[in-house]
Structures are given as structure tokens and as C-alpha cells.
Amino acid sequence: MIPVNEPLLGGRELEYVEECVRTGWVSSEGRFIAEFEKAWAAYCGMEHGVAVSNGTTALELAVAALGLTPGDEVIMPAFTIISCALAAIRSGAVPVLVDCDPGTWCMDASHVAERITPRTRAIMPVHIYGHPVDMDPIVDMAAKHGLSVIEDAAESHGAQYKGRRAGGLADLSCFSFYANKIITTGEGGMVLAKRADHSERLRSLRNLSFRQDRRFYHTEMGHNYRLTNLQAAIGLAQVENIEEHIRRKRWMGQSYTEQLKPLTLINLPVEEAWATNVYWMYGIVLSDDVDYDAIEFASRLRRKGVETRPFFLGMHEQPVFQQMGLFVGEQYPITERIARRGLYLPSGLTITEEEIGKVCSAVKEVLS
Ligand SMILES: *Cc1c(COP(=O)(O)O)cnc(C)c1O
């Protein structure tokens, strides 16, 4: 079986982790936390970095930093991971969905305006599978209506929008460094902020809202969402190597596209003229001319030794949210379609040319 994802740990990870162990700096203090935060914020073109325990807690803290009140609304794509909706709900806010673009599979900016109400406080674009969202219309709309923008750039480390990095295009941005992301700390995440007041609030919420002036005296409910120095040590080594990670992902994406583009029965990832796709995962979507769905497609590929993963199921179709009475009667046709007809192919950072060739042969055989 060719694995779907594999990290690349080819730099100074061991050396840095060894330093943590040797010096005893293994918890959430130590030089690597601050250095990792600084390096990642600088790479993305943001002012402040606040390292946290994972991408889900990064989103939770970013929403919490806005200080929303119950009933406030956060606009986000229907096609995303559940972490986005959870972050809004756990802040007492209501997630409001928009459908995605059929080409990029990212939030369709042209549907955002019709979802704005007097309760809207924020927009949360998610850069899907390595391709950035068309951000300018979203940022303009947010400015016009006085809304905050939180980017979820967990899948798009290093991707570019009009020459600027994903995660450097809004007030706040969130990253995951889970083992399948482009750079990893095993488990981990970060919130980047432009504003110092956001950064301070994030730091406080990350660490149980201890006060600087009086340690065990609390004026709000914080969290323990700290990252360890051990994880940040790996993270710093990964950032030092990110150009190699991106080079590999782009080579993988372009190799797949080269070999699969003659096939008319599948849609491939796109790269808009204003974007640099980092192909976090190489997704493909079955055309309507195929008379089976992605689940059947995946099992046919598995029989040929190719492991795949399904696309996200839309937030409005999640039983947990339906039971809560959310999104009743709402439909997002593009999201519904790609959720049923999309999957992603092996996209690990260590995939070889030969493995890509095998995967493409299997896809061609199944579709022939
Ligand atoms: C992976 C991911 C997350 C969640 O990150 P975790 O570290 O697994 O909590 C959030 N958003 C997106 C878009 C992701 O792909």
C-alpha cells in the first residue's frame, strides 16, 4: 500500500529535540517556542505568532480573541473540517455557511454578501487542500461591514495569493501542524495575529488566563492550549526546511496533473492565475459520467494497492449539527456533490516518482 500521507523529517529535528532533553526544557517554556513563533510569523508575513496545542484549539482561540457574544454569526464554508464550526459554536456564536467554488473547492466569495446580517461579526475563509481562497473580495467585504477575518490556513502552508502567503492575508490566521500537514510538530498549531492586543489576548487564553499582575487571580475562563518546547523544536527545524517541503508537494501535484489530465472522467485540482497551489492533498472528483461514487471508487483503488481518503462532508450534513437544529433545510449543491464524488490520492512528502506512476496507472485502469 502506498500511504496517503507521510511527514518529512529531514532536517535538524533530532538535534533540537536532543537539546530540549539535555537541558530539561521539555514543557511549554524554552527557546524553541519563541523561535518557532517568530520564524513562522515572519515566514507568513504576520506580526505575532502564538503557538498552541493543535489546529482546532488555534481556531477556538482565534474566535475567542474576537470576544463574540451569544448569537453573533461567523460566515464560513460548508466544505471544511468540523473544527471551524466547533470554534464558532464553542464561543457561543452561530456558524453561517456558504457553498464552495467548483474549481478551487474553496469558499465562493460571491456568496458571502448574501449571508451577511446585522449579527455577522467575522468571516472564516479556509484554504482547501493547498489552494488559497480568492481573498480580496472577502477582505473588502469585511472592511465595508466592519467584520473580522480569520484565515484557516492549516492545509496551505506556504501557498501564495497574489504573491503573499496564505495565513498572512487577514487580521488573524490559524494553522495546524498535525503529522499530515506540510510542516508538522506531531500535534500542534499556531495563531498568527497582526494586532498586538489580539496577540496578548491569545497568549492569555492559551495559558489559563493567568494575570501578569496577580498569578492565581482570574478574571476570565482560559484554557490550557499550550505547545511544548519539544514540539516547537521539531517545528523550528521544519520551518527551516519548508522550501524543500513545498518543492516536493508542487512536484507531486504537477506530476499527477501531467499524467491524469488526459482522463475526462475526473476533475483535477486547479491553480488559478493569482495562486500558488501547494497541493497539500491531491484531490480528484469523479465526473457525472461515472455511474458510481467516491466510496466505490476508493474500494476499487484499494484493490489495486492504492489507499485514498474521502473529501469532507459538508457541515450542514453533519448529524451532530442537525441534532442541534442547525442548518435546517439548507443546501449547498457543490459541497454535496464533491463530498460524494471526491477523494484524495496518496500525497505524502516522501512519495516517489515510481509510486505516483503506480497510482496513476491504477486510476486509469479503474476508470477504463
Ligand atoms: C487539520 C485541519 C484543522 C485541525 O487541525 P488539528 O491540528 O488536527 O486540530 C483545522 N482546519 C483545517 C482546514 C485542517 O485541515
The ligand as an SDF file (V2000), in Angstrom:
LIG
                    3D

 15 15  0  0  0  0  0  0  0  0999 V2000
   -6.1400   19.7520   10.0340 C   0  0  0  0  0  0  0  0  0  0  0  0
   -7.0660   20.9060    9.9760 C   0  0  0  0  0  0  0  0  0  0  0  0
   -7.5310   21.5380   11.1420 C   0  0  0  0  0  0  0  0  0  0  0  0
   -7.3700   20.9490   12.5180 C   0  0  0  0  0  0  0  0  0  0  0  0
   -6.1220   20.7760   12.9500 O   0  0  0  0  0  0  0  0  0  0  0  0
   -5.7930   19.7640   14.1460 P   0  0  0  0  0  0  0  0  0  0  0  0
   -4.3800   20.0690   14.4500 O   0  0  0  0  0  0  0  0  0  0  0  0
   -5.9890   18.3800   13.6300 O   0  0  0  0  0  0  0  0  0  0  0  0
   -6.7060   20.0910   15.2700 O   0  0  0  0  0  0  0  0  0  0  0  0
   -8.2560   22.7140   11.0070 C   0  0  0  0  0  0  0  0  0  0  0  0
   -8.5690   23.1920    9.8060 N   0  0  0  0  0  0  0  0  0  0  0  0
   -8.2160   22.5770    8.6690 C   0  0  0  0  0  0  0  0  0  0  0  0
   -8.6090   23.1830    7.3580 C   0  0  0  0  0  0  0  0  0  0  0  0
   -7.4690   21.3960    8.7180 C   0  0  0  0  0  0  0  0  0  0  0  0
   -7.1380   20.7700    7.5730 O   0  0  0  0  0  0  0  0  0  0  0  0
  1  2  1  0
  2  3  1  0
  2 14  2  0
  3  4  1  0
  3 10  2  0
  4  5  1  0
  5  6  1  0
  6  7  2  0
  6  8  1  0
  6  9  1  0
 10 11  1  0
 11 12  2  0
 12 13  1  0
 12 14  1  0
 14 15  1  0
M  END
$$$$
